[in-house]
Every structure is written in C-alpha cells, then in structure tokens.
C-alpha cells in the first residue's frame, strides 16, 4: 500500500505505517524544523510545505492519506475555538485533498477533546464526500509507551452506497479495525525496559537528538504501525 502524509511533523505516523509495510510517497509539512527531520529520514520522498497552497491535482494518488490536523483549537488546553479556529480549521484542507484524490482510506488523528469539539462535524464532512468511518481512542501506553498519550483515530473509507462496503461490515466477513476485543493492552514497560529515552515512543534513539523539538505533537509510531497492520490484515481477509 502507498500513503501520503499530511501535517507530517517529524514523521511519527509515517514511521509507524512504514513499519506496517506501507510506502510513503509524499509528505506535507510547513514547519522548517520538522521539515529538516523529514528530509534527513525520508530523503527520496516528495515534500510540500503549506497545505493551503498544495494543489491536490498535482499530488500522486495514494491508497491511504494519513494525518493529524493541528489540535491547538480543539485541545482543552486551548481556548475552545474548535474547527472554527485558524489552526484546527486546517481540517478542511485535509478534507479538500481527500475529496480530490479519493484515497481508499483516510486516517485522521487528533486529541480526544475532538469528541466534544468538532467530532460530529468531521464525521459529517466525511459523509458529505462519500466516506464512512470507524474510530477509537487509543492510548500509546496500550502499545508499549510509558505514558497514556490518548489520541482519537478515525479511519474512513468510501461508501459505495449498497451497505456492503467498509472494513467492519458483517455481510462481507471483515472485522472492524478498532474492535475492542483485539486492541492490545500491553504493560507500559514492554518497549521501555531498555531505556525511557528513544524507546518510549517507538522512535529510534538516533532521531531524538535531531527531532527533540517536534516530539510533543508526534504520533507514537507503534500506534500507527498497529493500525496499519490492521488495515492490511482486513484487506487480505476480503
């Protein structure tokens, strides 16, 4: 599977999806510091800057578009502007590119506060462009991190209108990606037993020296990897 990355940051989501067996074809990231990190670790991947200036027709079509749009206006630490805010409102740019490229899957990440500050709108926007979705709140600690770092992940896919599409449909025998029965519950020290530095988020130690300033907003790679593997497994079962 191929994927394109929006709001790439230092590449936590990208690293996880690659570990699951997917191939990154392009990244979109405006921050100069984060861009340097991406250039170092993905030197052959095409990169774009300001998402508002990206013409979707010029992007290579990929199987999956993944990204965590800015959370500042959604987070409880912010002022609560939600999707009307200048930062979190960039969700609509992600939606625009999804509408143009029509990927088979759209993976969206954000803080759990989105559930009460825009979640319904996000689902409605996806439905408006013909996508169904499933979602769950996944703490990074469930996949080995020594902290909770709970985030909501939404996985959307085209709705063909006949009630038989999607990953969690009983009629075609596929299982939901976020079924609670198969979401791992690992003790936090599984990955951190060796060292809390460079292992807790699943990011290689060598990347920490360069990426330090971008870690706060990064997706924990083990979570993205787990989701990627569930997607591939579900596809193989169809």
C-alpha positions as CSV (number, residue, x, y, z in Angstrom):
1,X,0.0,0.0,0.0
2,X,1.1,3.6,-0.7
3,X,0.3,6.5,1.5
4,X,0.6,10.3,1.6
5,X,1.2,12.2,4.8
6,X,-0.4,15.5,5.8
7,X,0.8,17.5,8.8
8,X,3.7,15.1,8.9
9,X,5.6,16.7,11.8
10,X,8.7,14.7,12.5
11,X,7.2,11.6,10.8
12,X,5.8,9.5,13.7
13,X,2.8,8.5,11.8
14,X,4.8,7.8,8.7
15,X,7.4,5.7,10.5
16,X,4.6,3.5,12.0
17,X,2.9,3.0,8.7
18,X,6.2,2.1,7.0
19,X,6.9,-0.5,9.7
20,X,3.5,-2.0,8.9
21,X,4.6,-2.5,5.3
22,X,3.3,0.6,3.6
23,X,5.3,3.0,1.3
24,X,5.3,6.8,1.8
25,X,5.0,8.7,-1.5
26,X,4.7,12.3,-0.3
27,X,4.7,14.5,2.9
28,X,3.1,17.9,3.6
29,X,4.7,19.9,6.5
30,X,5.1,23.6,6.9
31,X,7.3,23.8,9.9
32,X,11.0,24.3,8.9
33,X,12.4,22.4,11.9
34,X,10.2,19.4,11.3
35,X,10.9,19.5,7.6
36,X,14.7,19.1,8.3
37,X,13.9,16.0,10.2
38,X,11.8,14.6,7.4
39,X,14.5,15.5,4.8
40,X,17.0,13.5,6.8
41,X,15.0,10.4,7.3
42,X,12.9,10.4,4.0
43,X,15.4,11.9,1.5
44,X,13.7,10.4,-1.5
45,X,10.1,11.3,-0.6
46,X,8.4,14.3,-2.3
47,X,7.7,17.1,0.2
48,X,5.4,20.1,0.1
49,X,5.0,23.0,2.5
50,X,1.9,25.0,3.3
51,X,-1.1,22.7,2.9
52,X,-3.3,25.6,1.9
53,X,-1.1,26.1,-1.2
54,X,-1.0,22.5,-2.2
55,X,-2.9,21.8,-5.4
56,X,-4.4,18.4,-4.9
57,X,-4.4,17.7,-8.6
58,X,-0.6,17.7,-8.5
59,X,-0.3,15.1,-5.8
60,X,0.2,11.4,-6.7
61,X,-2.9,9.4,-5.8
62,X,-2.2,7.0,-3.0
63,X,-4.1,4.2,-1.3
64,X,-4.2,6.0,2.1
65,X,-3.9,9.6,3.2
66,X,-2.9,10.0,6.9
67,X,-2.5,13.0,9.1
68,X,-3.2,14.6,12.5
69,X,-4.5,18.1,11.8
70,X,-3.5,20.8,14.3
71,X,-5.1,20.3,17.7
72,X,-4.5,23.7,19.3
73,X,-8.1,24.9,18.9
74,X,-9.5,21.6,19.8
75,X,-7.4,20.8,22.9
76,X,-8.8,21.5,26.3
77,X,-5.6,23.5,26.9
78,X,-6.7,25.9,24.2
79,X,-9.5,28.5,24.1
80,X,-12.0,26.1,22.6
81,X,-12.4,27.6,19.1
82,X,-12.7,24.1,17.7
83,X,-12.8,23.7,13.9
84,X,-13.5,27.4,13.6
85,X,-10.0,28.2,14.8
86,X,-7.2,29.1,12.5
87,X,-5.1,26.1,13.4
88,X,-7.6,23.2,13.8
89,X,-9.6,24.6,10.9
90,X,-6.9,23.2,8.7
91,X,-9.0,20.0,8.9
92,X,-10.9,21.4,5.9
93,X,-7.7,21.4,3.9
94,X,-7.3,17.7,4.7
95,X,-10.9,17.2,3.6
96,X,-10.3,19.1,0.4
97,X,-7.3,16.9,-0.6
98,X,-9.3,13.8,0.3
99,X,-12.1,15.0,-1.9
100,X,-9.7,15.5,-4.8
101,X,-7.6,12.4,-4.5
102,X,-10.3,9.9,-3.3
103,X,-8.0,7.5,-1.4
104,X,-9.2,4.1,-0.4
105,X,-8.6,5.0,3.2
106,X,-8.3,8.3,5.2
107,X,-6.7,8.1,8.6
108,X,-7.2,11.1,10.9
109,X,-5.6,11.6,14.3
110,X,-6.2,14.2,17.0
111,X,-6.6,14.7,20.7
112,X,-9.5,13.1,22.4
113,X,-11.1,16.5,23.1
114,X,-12.1,16.4,19.4
115,X,-15.0,14.2,20.6
116,X,-16.7,17.3,22.1
117,X,-15.1,20.0,19.9
118,X,-15.9,19.1,16.3
119,X,-16.1,15.3,16.1
120,X,-19.7,15.4,14.7
121,X,-18.6,17.9,12.1
122,X,-15.6,15.8,11.0
123,X,-17.8,12.7,10.5
124,X,-20.5,14.8,8.7
125,X,-17.8,16.2,6.4
126,X,-16.5,12.7,5.6
127,X,-20.1,11.6,4.9
128,X,-20.6,14.6,2.6
129,X,-17.8,13.4,0.3
130,X,-19.0,9.8,0.4
131,X,-16.9,8.2,3.2
132,X,-18.0,6.0,6.1
133,X,-15.8,5.9,9.2
134,X,-15.0,4.0,12.4
135,X,-12.9,5.3,15.3
136,X,-11.5,4.7,18.7
137,X,-9.4,6.4,21.4
138,X,-6.1,4.6,21.7
139,X,-3.6,5.4,24.4
140,X,0.1,5.0,23.4
141,X,0.5,3.1,26.7
142,X,-1.5,0.3,25.3
143,X,1.2,-0.4,22.8
144,X,4.3,-0.1,25.0
145,X,4.8,3.6,25.8
146,X,5.4,4.6,29.4
147,X,2.6,7.1,29.3
148,X,-1.1,7.3,28.3
149,X,-0.9,9.8,25.4
150,X,-4.5,9.0,24.5
151,X,-5.5,10.1,21.0
152,X,-8.5,9.5,18.8
153,X,-8.0,7.8,15.4
154,X,-10.6,7.9,12.7
155,X,-10.4,5.6,9.7
156,X,-12.6,6.4,6.8
157,X,-13.3,4.6,3.5
158,X,-15.6,5.2,0.5
159,X,-19.2,4.3,1.0
160,X,-20.4,2.7,-2.2
161,X,-24.0,3.1,-1.1
162,X,-25.0,-0.6,-1.0
163,X,-24.4,-1.3,2.6
164,X,-21.7,-3.9,1.9
165,X,-18.6,-1.7,1.8
166,X,-16.2,-0.9,4.6
167,X,-13.8,-2.8,6.9
168,X,-16.3,-3.7,9.7
169,X,-19.2,-5.0,7.7
170,X,-20.7,-8.2,8.9
171,X,-22.0,-9.2,5.5
172,X,-18.6,-9.5,3.9
173,X,-17.0,-11.1,6.9
174,X,-14.4,-8.3,7.6
175,X,-13.8,-7.1,11.2
176,X,-13.7,-3.6,12.4
177,X,-10.3,-2.1,12.7
178,X,-11.0,-0.7,16.2
179,X,-12.8,-3.7,17.7
180,X,-12.1,-3.5,21.4
181,X,-11.5,-7.3,21.6
182,X,-8.3,-7.1,19.6
183,X,-6.9,-3.8,20.7
184,X,-3.7,-4.7,22.5
185,X,-3.3,-3.9,26.2
186,X,0.4,-4.2,26.8
187,X,2.2,-3.2,30.0
188,X,3.9,0.2,29.6
189,X,7.4,-1.2,30.2
190,X,7.4,-3.6,27.2
191,X,9.2,-1.2,24.9
192,X,10.7,0.9,27.6
193,X,12.5,-1.8,29.6
194,X,15.8,-0.9,27.9
195,X,15.7,2.9,28.2
196,X,13.0,5.5,28.6
197,X,14.8,7.7,26.2
198,X,14.4,6.9,22.5
199,X,12.3,3.9,23.0
200,X,9.2,5.1,24.8
201,X,7.5,6.5,21.7
202,X,9.0,3.9,19.3
203,X,11.2,6.5,17.7
204,X,14.8,5.4,17.2
205,X,17.2,6.9,19.7
206,X,19.3,8.5,17.0
207,X,16.3,10.5,15.8
208,X,15.8,12.2,19.2
209,X,18.8,14.5,19.0
210,X,17.6,16.0,15.8
211,X,13.8,15.7,16.4
212,X,13.6,16.9,20.1
213,X,11.5,20.0,19.4
214,X,8.9,18.1,17.4
215,X,8.2,15.2,19.7
216,X,5.3,16.8,21.6
217,X,3.0,16.8,18.6
218,X,4.2,13.5,17.1
219,X,2.1,10.4,16.8
220,X,3.6,7.4,18.6
221,X,4.8,5.1,15.8
222,X,3.7,1.8,17.5
223,X,0.1,3.0,17.4
224,X,0.3,4.0,13.7
225,X,2.0,0.7,13.0
226,X,-0.7,-1.3,14.7
227,X,-3.4,0.5,12.8
228,X,-1.6,0.0,9.5
229,X,-1.3,-3.8,10.2
230,X,-5.0,-4.0,11.0
231,X,-5.8,-2.3,7.7
232,X,-3.6,-4.6,5.7
233,X,-5.0,-7.7,7.6
234,X,-8.5,-6.6,6.9
235,X,-7.8,-6.1,3.2
236,X,-6.2,-9.5,3.0
237,X,-9.3,-11.1,4.5
238,X,-11.7,-9.7,1.9
